[in-house]
Amino acid sequence: MLPFSDEELIEPVKASLAKNLYILERDGGGLEFLGVKNGVVYIKLIGACSGCVASHTTLKYALEKNLKIDIHSDLTLINLNGGKDEFAKL
């Protein structure tokens, strides 16, 4: 269980993702931060990362790993292809 509210996580999560955005940008991609719900961070991959076969690996072993190191080991990162509309339905 996370010792933070979803609201408290937003800025630290954004900072961690921004710090590691170069991982996506070097391949012509990027991400859109959608929000945090119940300790799960939701993003939408954009650019070359959208639909890339390696995107799951990049999410889990680069971005999510760094969120766990920077903030808390229980954080999870999920890509929503539907973006804001899909996030709003959660």
N, C-alpha and C positions, 0 to 999 in steps of 0.2 A: 504494500500500500504506500502510495506517495504521501509525503508530509507537506505537500503543497496543494493549493486549489488550482483549478484550471486557469483562472485569471492570473495567479501568481506565476505560472509557468510561461505565459505568452512571451514576455520580453526576453527572458533567458533563452527560450527556445529559438526565437528569432535571431538572437545574437549568435548562438551556436551554429545555426543553419547558415547565416551570413558569412561566418568565419570559414565555413567549409564549402561555400558555393563554388569556389574555383574548381572543385572536383567535377562538377557538372559543366561549368563554363568552358573548360579546356576542350571539351568535346562538342561544343556548340549547343549545350542544353542549359537548363535552369529549372527553377521551381517557383511555384506560387504557394505561399503559406496560407492555409485555409483556417486553421484554428486548432484548439485543444479541447477534447471532450473526454472526461473520465480518465485523464492521464495518458490519452493516446493523441499523438501529434499527427495531424492530417495535412498533407501537401498534395499539389498536383504538379507532376513533372511536365515541363514544357520544352519546346525546341526539339533538338535532336534526341533528348532523353525520353520524350513521349513515344512510347511504343518500342523503345530499344530493348533488345533481348537481354542485355546486361543490367537493365535498370533495377531489377529486384536485388541483385548482388550489390550494386552501388548503394541502394537504400539501406540494406541490412548491415553490410560490412564496412561502410564508410560513414554515411550520415547518421544512422541510428546508433552505431557504435560511439560516435563522437558525442551525441546527445547523452548517452549513458555515462560517458566519462565526464563531460562538462557539467551535467545537472543531477541525474539520478539513474541508477541501474535498472529501475523498473519501467522506464519510458519505452514506448513503442512508436514506430513511425510507419504510417500507411499512406500509400499513394492512392488518390481517388481520381480516376480518369474523368469522372463527371464534374470535377471541380466544385465550385461554390454551390451549384444546384444539388449535387449529391451530398455535400457536407450538410446543407440545410435540412436534409431529410433524416439525418442521424438522430 
